[in-house]
Amino acid sequence: MTDVQKPPRIAVLLSGCGHLDGAEVREAVLTLLALDQQGATVQCIAPNALQYHVVNHVTGEPVSGAERNILEESSRISRVGLCLDLAQARVQDFDALIMPGGFGVAKNHCSFAFEGVQAEIRPDVAAFVQGFFETHKPVGAICIAPALVALALHARHDSAALTLGNDAGVAEAMTQLGQQYMSTPSAKEVVIDEAHKLVTTPAYMFDEASLSDVFIGITRCVAEVLKRL
């Protein structure tokens, strides 16, 4: 009798719900859709901690005194009870990691949105992300998430090829962090670093990108990550 191959188990690290203070909802849902289409088993994961701040998505302005929990907000995307507390997540339980973007990556998981190359990463997030590189497991990073990867690799004195679109300021920051920045012309593109099994795609780093182009890039990113299991 032939053994039935188990579907790959993919960790999807979320940073809340809402592109200005959490995960970019479209990118997160498209990532989950692409993984489902590929037959992967998915586990959404988020830290059980407060967001940096709460933003009113009508006005784009922070809401004074408001608080929201990253895990609770991420569960709006994953559905009730289906988002795992990062404190309980183990790298050895997964075959790959994929991270949608959104400002929550740069505000909640690290401080890149405010401090650029001087940013720090949440220690639990840093340990989890670095664990995939240390065990040579594939990583997919979407939109601003490659900045988090850059910070994690920089802390390990490591360098990889990656993209966040064609923003000159972000490109300079990645270069200062010792990464090999690759400019891309649209949200449909991916950059692959074979040595690190790292796949990146810019998605809504192109603000005016169409949803279909973002989906093309994310679908390609997911497919390339799964090819490298």
PyMOL CGO cylinders between C-alpha atoms (Angstrom):
from pymol import cmd
from pymol.cgo import CYLINDER

trace = [
    CYLINDER, 0.00, 0.00, 0.00, 1.31, 3.45, -0.92, 0.3, 1, 1, 1, 1, 1, 1,
    CYLINDER, 1.31, 3.45, -0.92, 1.49, 6.03, 1.84, 0.3, 1, 1, 1, 1, 1, 1,
    CYLINDER, 1.49, 6.03, 1.84, -0.82, 8.98, 1.29, 0.3, 1, 1, 1, 1, 1, 1,
    CYLINDER, -0.82, 8.98, 1.29, 1.21, 12.18, 1.30, 0.3, 1, 1, 1, 1, 1, 1,
    CYLINDER, 1.21, 12.18, 1.30, 0.01, 14.67, 3.85, 0.3, 1, 1, 1, 1, 1, 1,
    CYLINDER, 0.01, 14.67, 3.85, -0.75, 18.18, 2.61, 0.3, 1, 1, 1, 1, 1, 1,
    CYLINDER, -0.75, 18.18, 2.61, 1.87, 20.78, 3.54, 0.3, 1, 1, 1, 1, 1, 1,
    CYLINDER, 1.87, 20.78, 3.54, 1.20, 22.63, 6.77, 0.3, 1, 1, 1, 1, 1, 1,
    CYLINDER, 1.20, 22.63, 6.77, 1.71, 26.37, 6.33, 0.3, 1, 1, 1, 1, 1, 1,
    CYLINDER, 1.71, 26.37, 6.33, 1.93, 29.01, 9.06, 0.3, 1, 1, 1, 1, 1, 1,
    CYLINDER, 1.93, 29.01, 9.06, 0.32, 32.34, 8.09, 0.3, 1, 1, 1, 1, 1, 1,
    CYLINDER, 0.32, 32.34, 8.09, 1.49, 35.09, 10.44, 0.3, 1, 1, 1, 1, 1, 1,
    CYLINDER, 1.49, 35.09, 10.44, -1.10, 37.86, 10.81, 0.3, 1, 1, 1, 1, 1, 1,
    CYLINDER, -1.10, 37.86, 10.81, -0.74, 41.27, 12.45, 0.3, 1, 1, 1, 1, 1, 1,
    CYLINDER, -0.74, 41.27, 12.45, -4.34, 42.30, 13.15, 0.3, 1, 1, 1, 1, 1, 1,
    CYLINDER, -4.34, 42.30, 13.15, -7.17, 43.27, 10.81, 0.3, 1, 1, 1, 1, 1, 1,
    CYLINDER, -7.17, 43.27, 10.81, -7.06, 46.42, 8.68, 0.3, 1, 1, 1, 1, 1, 1,
    CYLINDER, -7.06, 46.42, 8.68, -4.27, 47.70, 6.47, 0.3, 1, 1, 1, 1, 1, 1,
    CYLINDER, -4.27, 47.70, 6.47, -3.51, 50.85, 8.51, 0.3, 1, 1, 1, 1, 1, 1,
    CYLINDER, -3.51, 50.85, 8.51, -3.01, 49.14, 11.88, 0.3, 1, 1, 1, 1, 1, 1,
    CYLINDER, -3.01, 49.14, 11.88, -3.07, 45.39, 11.23, 0.3, 1, 1, 1, 1, 1, 1,
    CYLINDER, -3.07, 45.39, 11.23, -2.96, 42.86, 8.41, 0.3, 1, 1, 1, 1, 1, 1,
    CYLINDER, -2.96, 42.86, 8.41, -3.99, 44.00, 4.94, 0.3, 1, 1, 1, 1, 1, 1,
    CYLINDER, -3.99, 44.00, 4.94, -7.31, 42.15, 4.73, 0.3, 1, 1, 1, 1, 1, 1,
    CYLINDER, -7.31, 42.15, 4.73, -7.28, 41.63, 0.96, 0.3, 1, 1, 1, 1, 1, 1,
    CYLINDER, -7.28, 41.63, 0.96, -3.73, 40.30, 1.01, 0.3, 1, 1, 1, 1, 1, 1,
    CYLINDER, -3.73, 40.30, 1.01, -4.50, 38.00, 3.94, 0.3, 1, 1, 1, 1, 1, 1,
    CYLINDER, -4.50, 38.00, 3.94, -7.65, 36.56, 2.36, 0.3, 1, 1, 1, 1, 1, 1,
    CYLINDER, -7.65, 36.56, 2.36, -6.01, 36.14, -1.04, 0.3, 1, 1, 1, 1, 1, 1,
    CYLINDER, -6.01, 36.14, -1.04, -3.11, 34.33, 0.63, 0.3, 1, 1, 1, 1, 1, 1,
    CYLINDER, -3.11, 34.33, 0.63, -5.52, 31.96, 2.36, 0.3, 1, 1, 1, 1, 1, 1,
    CYLINDER, -5.52, 31.96, 2.36, -7.39, 31.43, -0.92, 0.3, 1, 1, 1, 1, 1, 1,
    CYLINDER, -7.39, 31.43, -0.92, -4.20, 30.68, -2.86, 0.3, 1, 1, 1, 1, 1, 1,
    CYLINDER, -4.20, 30.68, -2.86, -3.07, 28.21, -0.19, 0.3, 1, 1, 1, 1, 1, 1,
    CYLINDER, -3.07, 28.21, -0.19, -6.48, 26.52, -0.23, 0.3, 1, 1, 1, 1, 1, 1,
    CYLINDER, -6.48, 26.52, -0.23, -6.36, 26.22, -4.02, 0.3, 1, 1, 1, 1, 1, 1,
    CYLINDER, -6.36, 26.22, -4.02, -2.98, 24.51, -3.66, 0.3, 1, 1, 1, 1, 1, 1,
    CYLINDER, -2.98, 24.51, -3.66, -4.35, 22.01, -1.14, 0.3, 1, 1, 1, 1, 1, 1,
    CYLINDER, -4.35, 22.01, -1.14, -2.27, 23.25, 1.79, 0.3, 1, 1, 1, 1, 1, 1,
    CYLINDER, -2.27, 23.25, 1.79, -3.28, 23.00, 5.42, 0.3, 1, 1, 1, 1, 1, 1,
    CYLINDER, -3.28, 23.00, 5.42, -3.18, 26.46, 6.99, 0.3, 1, 1, 1, 1, 1, 1,
    CYLINDER, -3.18, 26.46, 6.99, -2.70, 27.70, 10.53, 0.3, 1, 1, 1, 1, 1, 1,
    CYLINDER, -2.70, 27.70, 10.53, -3.16, 31.43, 11.12, 0.3, 1, 1, 1, 1, 1, 1,
    CYLINDER, -3.16, 31.43, 11.12, -0.98, 32.75, 13.93, 0.3, 1, 1, 1, 1, 1, 1,
    CYLINDER, -0.98, 32.75, 13.93, -0.74, 36.09, 15.76, 0.3, 1, 1, 1, 1, 1, 1,
    CYLINDER, -0.74, 36.09, 15.76, 0.73, 37.45, 18.99, 0.3, 1, 1, 1, 1, 1, 1,
    CYLINDER, 0.73, 37.45, 18.99, -1.67, 37.78, 21.91, 0.3, 1, 1, 1, 1, 1, 1,
    CYLINDER, -1.67, 37.78, 21.91, -0.78, 41.41, 22.57, 0.3, 1, 1, 1, 1, 1, 1,
    CYLINDER, -0.78, 41.41, 22.57, -2.08, 44.93, 22.03, 0.3, 1, 1, 1, 1, 1, 1,
    CYLINDER, -2.08, 44.93, 22.03, -1.68, 46.66, 18.69, 0.3, 1, 1, 1, 1, 1, 1,
    CYLINDER, -1.68, 46.66, 18.69, 0.61, 49.69, 18.53, 0.3, 1, 1, 1, 1, 1, 1,
    CYLINDER, 0.61, 49.69, 18.53, -2.52, 51.82, 18.03, 0.3, 1, 1, 1, 1, 1, 1,
    CYLINDER, -2.52, 51.82, 18.03, -5.98, 51.73, 16.49, 0.3, 1, 1, 1, 1, 1, 1,
    CYLINDER, -5.98, 51.73, 16.49, -6.70, 53.63, 13.26, 0.3, 1, 1, 1, 1, 1, 1,
    CYLINDER, -6.70, 53.63, 13.26, -10.11, 54.77, 12.04, 0.3, 1, 1, 1, 1, 1, 1,
    CYLINDER, -10.11, 54.77, 12.04, -10.24, 53.34, 8.52, 0.3, 1, 1, 1, 1, 1, 1,
    CYLINDER, -10.24, 53.34, 8.52, -12.74, 55.99, 7.43, 0.3, 1, 1, 1, 1, 1, 1,
    CYLINDER, -12.74, 55.99, 7.43, -10.52, 58.96, 8.31, 0.3, 1, 1, 1, 1, 1, 1,
    CYLINDER, -10.52, 58.96, 8.31, -7.11, 57.27, 8.38, 0.3, 1, 1, 1, 1, 1, 1,
    CYLINDER, -7.11, 57.27, 8.38, -6.42, 58.86, 11.76, 0.3, 1, 1, 1, 1, 1, 1,
    CYLINDER, -6.42, 58.86, 11.76, -5.43, 57.14, 15.03, 0.3, 1, 1, 1, 1, 1, 1,
    CYLINDER, -5.43, 57.14, 15.03, -8.20, 56.80, 17.60, 0.3, 1, 1, 1, 1, 1, 1,
    CYLINDER, -8.20, 56.80, 17.60, -7.11, 58.32, 20.91, 0.3, 1, 1, 1, 1, 1, 1,
    CYLINDER, -7.11, 58.32, 20.91, -7.31, 55.91, 23.84, 0.3, 1, 1, 1, 1, 1, 1,
    CYLINDER, -7.31, 55.91, 23.84, -8.56, 52.96, 21.77, 0.3, 1, 1, 1, 1, 1, 1,
    CYLINDER, -8.56, 52.96, 21.77, -7.00, 49.52, 22.22, 0.3, 1, 1, 1, 1, 1, 1,
    CYLINDER, -7.00, 49.52, 22.22, -7.28, 46.31, 20.22, 0.3, 1, 1, 1, 1, 1, 1,
    CYLINDER, -7.28, 46.31, 20.22, -5.63, 42.92, 20.58, 0.3, 1, 1, 1, 1, 1, 1,
    CYLINDER, -5.63, 42.92, 20.58, -3.62, 41.55, 17.64, 0.3, 1, 1, 1, 1, 1, 1,
    CYLINDER, -3.62, 41.55, 17.64, -4.78, 37.96, 18.14, 0.3, 1, 1, 1, 1, 1, 1,
    CYLINDER, -4.78, 37.96, 18.14, -8.42, 38.97, 18.52, 0.3, 1, 1, 1, 1, 1, 1,
    CYLINDER, -8.42, 38.97, 18.52, -8.29, 41.19, 15.44, 0.3, 1, 1, 1, 1, 1, 1,
    CYLINDER, -8.29, 41.19, 15.44, -6.49, 38.54, 13.38, 0.3, 1, 1, 1, 1, 1, 1,
    CYLINDER, -6.49, 38.54, 13.38, -9.24, 36.12, 14.33, 0.3, 1, 1, 1, 1, 1, 1,
    CYLINDER, -9.24, 36.12, 14.33, -11.66, 38.31, 12.37, 0.3, 1, 1, 1, 1, 1, 1,
    CYLINDER, -11.66, 38.31, 12.37, -9.82, 37.06, 9.28, 0.3, 1, 1, 1, 1, 1, 1,
    CYLINDER, -9.82, 37.06, 9.28, -9.11, 33.47, 10.30, 0.3, 1, 1, 1, 1, 1, 1,
    CYLINDER, -9.11, 33.47, 10.30, -12.60, 33.00, 11.84, 0.3, 1, 1, 1, 1, 1, 1,
    CYLINDER, -12.60, 33.00, 11.84, -13.50, 32.28, 15.47, 0.3, 1, 1, 1, 1, 1, 1,
    CYLINDER, -13.50, 32.28, 15.47, -11.02, 30.10, 17.30, 0.3, 1, 1, 1, 1, 1, 1,
    CYLINDER, -11.02, 30.10, 17.30, -8.85, 29.41, 14.25, 0.3, 1, 1, 1, 1, 1, 1,
    CYLINDER, -8.85, 29.41, 14.25, -5.96, 31.78, 14.97, 0.3, 1, 1, 1, 1, 1, 1,
    CYLINDER, -5.96, 31.78, 14.97, -3.21, 30.35, 17.16, 0.3, 1, 1, 1, 1, 1, 1,
    CYLINDER, -3.21, 30.35, 17.16, -1.47, 32.40, 19.84, 0.3, 1, 1, 1, 1, 1, 1,
    CYLINDER, -1.47, 32.40, 19.84, 2.13, 32.90, 18.68, 0.3, 1, 1, 1, 1, 1, 1,
    CYLINDER, 2.13, 32.90, 18.68, 3.30, 31.82, 22.14, 0.3, 1, 1, 1, 1, 1, 1,
    CYLINDER, 3.30, 31.82, 22.14, 1.97, 28.33, 21.33, 0.3, 1, 1, 1, 1, 1, 1,
    CYLINDER, 1.97, 28.33, 21.33, 3.35, 28.11, 17.78, 0.3, 1, 1, 1, 1, 1, 1,
    CYLINDER, 3.35, 28.11, 17.78, 6.40, 25.98, 17.05, 0.3, 1, 1, 1, 1, 1, 1,
    CYLINDER, 6.40, 25.98, 17.05, 8.46, 26.21, 13.88, 0.3, 1, 1, 1, 1, 1, 1,
    CYLINDER, 8.46, 26.21, 13.88, 8.88, 22.42, 13.81, 0.3, 1, 1, 1, 1, 1, 1,
    CYLINDER, 8.88, 22.42, 13.81, 5.13, 22.00, 13.35, 0.3, 1, 1, 1, 1, 1, 1,
    CYLINDER, 5.13, 22.00, 13.35, 5.12, 23.77, 9.99, 0.3, 1, 1, 1, 1, 1, 1,
    CYLINDER, 5.12, 23.77, 9.99, 6.62, 23.27, 6.54, 0.3, 1, 1, 1, 1, 1, 1,
    CYLINDER, 6.62, 23.27, 6.54, 6.71, 26.95, 5.55, 0.3, 1, 1, 1, 1, 1, 1,
    CYLINDER, 6.71, 26.95, 5.55, 5.80, 30.46, 6.65, 0.3, 1, 1, 1, 1, 1, 1,
    CYLINDER, 5.80, 30.46, 6.65, 3.88, 33.08, 4.69, 0.3, 1, 1, 1, 1, 1, 1,
    CYLINDER, 3.88, 33.08, 4.69, 3.32, 36.64, 5.90, 0.3, 1, 1, 1, 1, 1, 1,
    CYLINDER, 3.32, 36.64, 5.90, 0.74, 38.99, 4.36, 0.3, 1, 1, 1, 1, 1, 1,
    CYLINDER, 0.74, 38.99, 4.36, 1.44, 42.70, 4.63, 0.3, 1, 1, 1, 1, 1, 1,
    CYLINDER, 1.44, 42.70, 4.63, -0.37, 45.65, 6.13, 0.3, 1, 1, 1, 1, 1, 1,
    CYLINDER, -0.37, 45.65, 6.13, 0.97, 48.34, 8.44, 0.3, 1, 1, 1, 1, 1, 1,
    CYLINDER, 0.97, 48.34, 8.44, 0.48, 45.98, 11.37, 0.3, 1, 1, 1, 1, 1, 1,
    CYLINDER, 0.48, 45.98, 11.37, 3.60, 44.15, 10.21, 0.3, 1, 1, 1, 1, 1, 1,
    CYLINDER, 3.60, 44.15, 10.21, 5.57, 47.39, 10.47, 0.3, 1, 1, 1, 1, 1, 1,
    CYLINDER, 5.57, 47.39, 10.47, 3.83, 48.67, 13.63, 0.3, 1, 1, 1, 1, 1, 1,
    CYLINDER, 3.83, 48.67, 13.63, 2.86, 45.61, 15.68, 0.3, 1, 1, 1, 1, 1, 1,
    CYLINDER, 2.86, 45.61, 15.68, 5.45, 42.99, 14.70, 0.3, 1, 1, 1, 1, 1, 1,
    CYLINDER, 5.45, 42.99, 14.70, 8.26, 45.53, 14.50, 0.3, 1, 1, 1, 1, 1, 1,
    CYLINDER, 8.26, 45.53, 14.50, 8.77, 49.30, 14.57, 0.3, 1, 1, 1, 1, 1, 1,
    CYLINDER, 8.77, 49.30, 14.57, 9.86, 49.74, 10.94, 0.3, 1, 1, 1, 1, 1, 1,
    CYLINDER, 9.86, 49.74, 10.94, 6.99, 52.17, 10.25, 0.3, 1, 1, 1, 1, 1, 1,
    CYLINDER, 6.99, 52.17, 10.25, 8.41, 54.59, 12.81, 0.3, 1, 1, 1, 1, 1, 1,
    CYLINDER, 8.41, 54.59, 12.81, 12.12, 53.84, 13.08, 0.3, 1, 1, 1, 1, 1, 1,
    CYLINDER, 12.12, 53.84, 13.08, 13.14, 52.49, 9.69, 0.3, 1, 1, 1, 1, 1, 1,
    CYLINDER, 13.14, 52.49, 9.69, 16.53, 50.78, 9.75, 0.3, 1, 1, 1, 1, 1, 1,
    CYLINDER, 16.53, 50.78, 9.75, 16.79, 51.34, 13.51, 0.3, 1, 1, 1, 1, 1, 1,
    CYLINDER, 16.79, 51.34, 13.51, 13.61, 49.34, 14.09, 0.3, 1, 1, 1, 1, 1, 1,
    CYLINDER, 13.61, 49.34, 14.09, 13.33, 46.49, 16.55, 0.3, 1, 1, 1, 1, 1, 1,
    CYLINDER, 13.33, 46.49, 16.55, 11.28, 43.31, 16.15, 0.3, 1, 1, 1, 1, 1, 1,
    CYLINDER, 11.28, 43.31, 16.15, 9.06, 41.82, 18.83, 0.3, 1, 1, 1, 1, 1, 1,
    CYLINDER, 9.06, 41.82, 18.83, 11.27, 39.06, 20.30, 0.3, 1, 1, 1, 1, 1, 1,
    CYLINDER, 11.27, 39.06, 20.30, 8.62, 36.36, 19.82, 0.3, 1, 1, 1, 1, 1, 1,
    CYLINDER, 8.62, 36.36, 19.82, 8.08, 37.36, 16.20, 0.3, 1, 1, 1, 1, 1, 1,
    CYLINDER, 8.08, 37.36, 16.20, 11.83, 37.52, 15.57, 0.3, 1, 1, 1, 1, 1, 1,
    CYLINDER, 11.83, 37.52, 15.57, 12.37, 34.04, 17.03, 0.3, 1, 1, 1, 1, 1, 1,
    CYLINDER, 12.37, 34.04, 17.03, 9.53, 32.57, 14.98, 0.3, 1, 1, 1, 1, 1, 1,
    CYLINDER, 9.53, 32.57, 14.98, 10.58, 34.13, 11.66, 0.3, 1, 1, 1, 1, 1, 1,
    CYLINDER, 10.58, 34.13, 11.66, 14.27, 33.40, 12.18, 0.3, 1, 1, 1, 1, 1, 1,
    CYLINDER, 14.27, 33.40, 12.18, 13.40, 29.81, 13.06, 0.3, 1, 1, 1, 1, 1, 1,
    CYLINDER, 13.40, 29.81, 13.06, 12.24, 29.13, 9.50, 0.3, 1, 1, 1, 1, 1, 1,
    CYLINDER, 12.24, 29.13, 9.50, 15.50, 30.43, 8.05, 0.3, 1, 1, 1, 1, 1, 1,
    CYLINDER, 15.50, 30.43, 8.05, 17.54, 28.47, 10.60, 0.3, 1, 1, 1, 1, 1, 1,
    CYLINDER, 17.54, 28.47, 10.60, 15.74, 25.25, 9.62, 0.3, 1, 1, 1, 1, 1, 1,
    CYLINDER, 15.74, 25.25, 9.62, 15.91, 26.05, 5.89, 0.3, 1, 1, 1, 1, 1, 1,
    CYLINDER, 15.91, 26.05, 5.89, 12.15, 26.11, 5.45, 0.3, 1, 1, 1, 1, 1, 1,
    CYLINDER, 12.15, 26.11, 5.45, 10.55, 28.32, 2.77, 0.3, 1, 1, 1, 1, 1, 1,
    CYLINDER, 10.55, 28.32, 2.77, 9.29, 31.79, 3.65, 0.3, 1, 1, 1, 1, 1, 1,
    CYLINDER, 9.29, 31.79, 3.65, 6.90, 33.96, 1.64, 0.3, 1, 1, 1, 1, 1, 1,
    CYLINDER, 6.90, 33.96, 1.64, 6.65, 37.67, 2.43, 0.3, 1, 1, 1, 1, 1, 1,
    CYLINDER, 6.65, 37.67, 2.43, 4.06, 39.98, 0.89, 0.3, 1, 1, 1, 1, 1, 1,
    CYLINDER, 4.06, 39.98, 0.89, 3.87, 43.80, 0.64, 0.3, 1, 1, 1, 1, 1, 1,
    CYLINDER, 3.87, 43.80, 0.64, 5.73, 45.35, 3.62, 0.3, 1, 1, 1, 1, 1, 1,
    CYLINDER, 5.73, 45.35, 3.62, 6.47, 41.96, 5.21, 0.3, 1, 1, 1, 1, 1, 1,
    CYLINDER, 6.47, 41.96, 5.21, 9.88, 41.72, 3.44, 0.3, 1, 1, 1, 1, 1, 1,
    CYLINDER, 9.88, 41.72, 3.44, 10.97, 44.63, 5.66, 0.3, 1, 1, 1, 1, 1, 1,
    CYLINDER, 10.97, 44.63, 5.66, 10.34, 42.40, 8.67, 0.3, 1, 1, 1, 1, 1, 1,
    CYLINDER, 10.34, 42.40, 8.67, 12.37, 39.67, 6.97, 0.3, 1, 1, 1, 1, 1, 1,
    CYLINDER, 12.37, 39.67, 6.97, 15.16, 42.17, 6.34, 0.3, 1, 1, 1, 1, 1, 1,
    CYLINDER, 15.16, 42.17, 6.34, 15.29, 43.11, 10.01, 0.3, 1, 1, 1, 1, 1, 1,
    CYLINDER, 15.29, 43.11, 10.01, 15.27, 39.44, 11.04, 0.3, 1, 1, 1, 1, 1, 1,
    CYLINDER, 15.27, 39.44, 11.04, 18.07, 38.56, 8.62, 0.3, 1, 1, 1, 1, 1, 1,
    CYLINDER, 18.07, 38.56, 8.62, 20.08, 41.65, 9.54, 0.3, 1, 1, 1, 1, 1, 1,
    CYLINDER, 20.08, 41.65, 9.54, 19.99, 40.57, 13.17, 0.3, 1, 1, 1, 1, 1, 1,
    CYLINDER, 19.99, 40.57, 13.17, 21.52, 37.25, 12.04, 0.3, 1, 1, 1, 1, 1, 1,
    CYLINDER, 21.52, 37.25, 12.04, 24.17, 39.07, 9.94, 0.3, 1, 1, 1, 1, 1, 1,
    CYLINDER, 24.17, 39.07, 9.94, 22.56, 37.54, 6.87, 0.3, 1, 1, 1, 1, 1, 1,
    CYLINDER, 22.56, 37.54, 6.87, 21.51, 38.95, 3.50, 0.3, 1, 1, 1, 1, 1, 1,
    CYLINDER, 21.51, 38.95, 3.50, 18.92, 37.92, 0.92, 0.3, 1, 1, 1, 1, 1, 1,
    CYLINDER, 18.92, 37.92, 0.92, 17.41, 39.17, -2.33, 0.3, 1, 1, 1, 1, 1, 1,
    CYLINDER, 17.41, 39.17, -2.33, 13.92, 40.61, -1.84, 0.3, 1, 1, 1, 1, 1, 1,
    CYLINDER, 13.92, 40.61, -1.84, 11.46, 43.18, -3.15, 0.3, 1, 1, 1, 1, 1, 1,
    CYLINDER, 11.46, 43.18, -3.15, 8.98, 45.73, -1.85, 0.3, 1, 1, 1, 1, 1, 1,
    CYLINDER, 8.98, 45.73, -1.85, 8.11, 47.13, -5.29, 0.3, 1, 1, 1, 1, 1, 1,
    CYLINDER, 8.11, 47.13, -5.29, 9.99, 50.16, -6.56, 0.3, 1, 1, 1, 1, 1, 1,
    CYLINDER, 9.99, 50.16, -6.56, 9.90, 52.67, -3.68, 0.3, 1, 1, 1, 1, 1, 1,
    CYLINDER, 9.90, 52.67, -3.68, 13.30, 54.40, -3.54, 0.3, 1, 1, 1, 1, 1, 1,
    CYLINDER, 13.30, 54.40, -3.54, 13.12, 55.14, 0.19, 0.3, 1, 1, 1, 1, 1, 1,
    CYLINDER, 13.12, 55.14, 0.19, 12.30, 51.56, 1.12, 0.3, 1, 1, 1, 1, 1, 1,
    CYLINDER, 12.30, 51.56, 1.12, 14.99, 50.33, -1.27, 0.3, 1, 1, 1, 1, 1, 1,
    CYLINDER, 14.99, 50.33, -1.27, 17.58, 52.48, 0.51, 0.3, 1, 1, 1, 1, 1, 1,
    CYLINDER, 17.58, 52.48, 0.51, 16.46, 51.16, 3.89, 0.3, 1, 1, 1, 1, 1, 1,
    CYLINDER, 16.46, 51.16, 3.89, 16.80, 47.55, 2.70, 0.3, 1, 1, 1, 1, 1, 1,
    CYLINDER, 16.80, 47.55, 2.70, 20.26, 48.31, 1.36, 0.3, 1, 1, 1, 1, 1, 1,
    CYLINDER, 20.26, 48.31, 1.36, 21.27, 49.83, 4.69, 0.3, 1, 1, 1, 1, 1, 1,
    CYLINDER, 21.27, 49.83, 4.69, 20.08, 46.63, 6.35, 0.3, 1, 1, 1, 1, 1, 1,
    CYLINDER, 20.08, 46.63, 6.35, 22.46, 44.71, 4.13, 0.3, 1, 1, 1, 1, 1, 1,
    CYLINDER, 22.46, 44.71, 4.13, 19.81, 43.15, 1.89, 0.3, 1, 1, 1, 1, 1, 1,
    CYLINDER, 19.81, 43.15, 1.89, 19.88, 42.77, -1.90, 0.3, 1, 1, 1, 1, 1, 1,
    CYLINDER, 19.88, 42.77, -1.90, 16.97, 44.94, -2.98, 0.3, 1, 1, 1, 1, 1, 1,
    CYLINDER, 16.97, 44.94, -2.98, 15.31, 44.05, -6.30, 0.3, 1, 1, 1, 1, 1, 1,
    CYLINDER, 15.31, 44.05, -6.30, 13.01, 46.65, -7.86, 0.3, 1, 1, 1, 1, 1, 1,
    CYLINDER, 13.01, 46.65, -7.86, 9.86, 45.25, -9.49, 0.3, 1, 1, 1, 1, 1, 1,
    CYLINDER, 9.86, 45.25, -9.49, 7.48, 47.01, -11.91, 0.3, 1, 1, 1, 1, 1, 1,
    CYLINDER, 7.48, 47.01, -11.91, 4.12, 45.74, -10.68, 0.3, 1, 1, 1, 1, 1, 1,
    CYLINDER, 4.12, 45.74, -10.68, 2.20, 43.80, -8.04, 0.3, 1, 1, 1, 1, 1, 1,
    CYLINDER, 2.20, 43.80, -8.04, 2.25, 40.73, -10.28, 0.3, 1, 1, 1, 1, 1, 1,
    CYLINDER, 2.25, 40.73, -10.28, 5.97, 40.11, -9.80, 0.3, 1, 1, 1, 1, 1, 1,
    CYLINDER, 5.97, 40.11, -9.80, 7.89, 37.88, -7.38, 0.3, 1, 1, 1, 1, 1, 1,
    CYLINDER, 7.89, 37.88, -7.38, 11.53, 37.78, -6.37, 0.3, 1, 1, 1, 1, 1, 1,
    CYLINDER, 11.53, 37.78, -6.37, 13.05, 34.45, -5.33, 0.3, 1, 1, 1, 1, 1, 1,
    CYLINDER, 13.05, 34.45, -5.33, 16.18, 34.00, -3.25, 0.3, 1, 1, 1, 1, 1, 1,
    CYLINDER, 16.18, 34.00, -3.25, 17.00, 30.33, -3.73, 0.3, 1, 1, 1, 1, 1, 1,
    CYLINDER, 17.00, 30.33, -3.73, 19.66, 30.15, -1.03, 0.3, 1, 1, 1, 1, 1, 1,
    CYLINDER, 19.66, 30.15, -1.03, 17.16, 31.26, 1.63, 0.3, 1, 1, 1, 1, 1, 1,
    CYLINDER, 17.16, 31.26, 1.63, 14.04, 29.73, 0.01, 0.3, 1, 1, 1, 1, 1, 1,
    CYLINDER, 14.04, 29.73, 0.01, 12.58, 33.24, 0.30, 0.3, 1, 1, 1, 1, 1, 1,
    CYLINDER, 12.58, 33.24, 0.30, 9.83, 34.45, -2.04, 0.3, 1, 1, 1, 1, 1, 1,
    CYLINDER, 9.83, 34.45, -2.04, 8.64, 38.07, -1.95, 0.3, 1, 1, 1, 1, 1, 1,
    CYLINDER, 8.64, 38.07, -1.95, 5.95, 39.98, -3.85, 0.3, 1, 1, 1, 1, 1, 1,
    CYLINDER, 5.95, 39.98, -3.85, 5.03, 43.69, -3.54, 0.3, 1, 1, 1, 1, 1, 1,
    CYLINDER, 5.03, 43.69, -3.54, 1.21, 43.54, -3.61, 0.3, 1, 1, 1, 1, 1, 1,
    CYLINDER, 1.21, 43.54, -3.61, -0.17, 46.83, -2.21, 0.3, 1, 1, 1, 1, 1, 1,
    CYLINDER, -0.17, 46.83, -2.21, 3.24, 48.44, -1.98, 0.3, 1, 1, 1, 1, 1, 1,
    CYLINDER, 3.24, 48.44, -1.98, 1.80, 49.61, -5.29, 0.3, 1, 1, 1, 1, 1, 1,
    CYLINDER, 1.80, 49.61, -5.29, -1.10, 51.61, -3.83, 0.3, 1, 1, 1, 1, 1, 1,
    CYLINDER, -1.10, 51.61, -3.83, -3.05, 51.71, -7.07, 0.3, 1, 1, 1, 1, 1, 1,
    CYLINDER, -3.05, 51.71, -7.07, -2.58, 48.03, -7.92, 0.3, 1, 1, 1, 1, 1, 1,
    CYLINDER, -2.58, 48.03, -7.92, -5.70, 46.20, -9.04, 0.3, 1, 1, 1, 1, 1, 1,
    CYLINDER, -5.70, 46.20, -9.04, -7.01, 43.38, -6.88, 0.3, 1, 1, 1, 1, 1, 1,
    CYLINDER, -7.01, 43.38, -6.88, -6.49, 40.95, -9.74, 0.3, 1, 1, 1, 1, 1, 1,
    CYLINDER, -6.49, 40.95, -9.74, -2.82, 41.94, -10.10, 0.3, 1, 1, 1, 1, 1, 1,
    CYLINDER, -2.82, 41.94, -10.10, -2.30, 41.57, -6.35, 0.3, 1, 1, 1, 1, 1, 1,
    CYLINDER, -2.30, 41.57, -6.35, -3.87, 38.11, -6.54, 0.3, 1, 1, 1, 1, 1, 1,
    CYLINDER, -3.87, 38.11, -6.54, -1.57, 37.13, -9.41, 0.3, 1, 1, 1, 1, 1, 1,
    CYLINDER, -1.57, 37.13, -9.41, 1.48, 38.12, -7.36, 0.3, 1, 1, 1, 1, 1, 1,
    CYLINDER, 1.48, 38.12, -7.36, 0.25, 36.39, -4.22, 0.3, 1, 1, 1, 1, 1, 1,
    CYLINDER, 0.25, 36.39, -4.22, -0.71, 33.24, -6.13, 0.3, 1, 1, 1, 1, 1, 1,
    CYLINDER, -0.71, 33.24, -6.13, 2.75, 33.13, -7.68, 0.3, 1, 1, 1, 1, 1, 1,
    CYLINDER, 2.75, 33.13, -7.68, 4.36, 33.72, -4.29, 0.3, 1, 1, 1, 1, 1, 1,
    CYLINDER, 4.36, 33.72, -4.29, 2.38, 30.90, -2.67, 0.3, 1, 1, 1, 1, 1, 1,
    CYLINDER, 2.38, 30.90, -2.67, 3.12, 28.51, -5.56, 0.3, 1, 1, 1, 1, 1, 1,
    CYLINDER, 3.12, 28.51, -5.56, 6.84, 29.24, -5.43, 0.3, 1, 1, 1, 1, 1, 1,
    CYLINDER, 6.84, 29.24, -5.43, 6.94, 28.76, -1.67, 0.3, 1, 1, 1, 1, 1, 1,
    CYLINDER, 6.94, 28.76, -1.67, 5.23, 25.38, -1.98, 0.3, 1, 1, 1, 1, 1, 1,
    CYLINDER, 5.23, 25.38, -1.98, 7.61, 24.30, -4.76, 0.3, 1, 1, 1, 1, 1, 1,
    CYLINDER, 7.61, 24.30, -4.76, 10.47, 24.67, -2.31, 0.3, 1, 1, 1, 1, 1, 1,
    CYLINDER, 10.47, 24.67, -2.31, 9.16, 22.42, 0.46, 0.3, 1, 1, 1, 1, 1, 1,
]
cmd.load_cgo(trace, "trace")
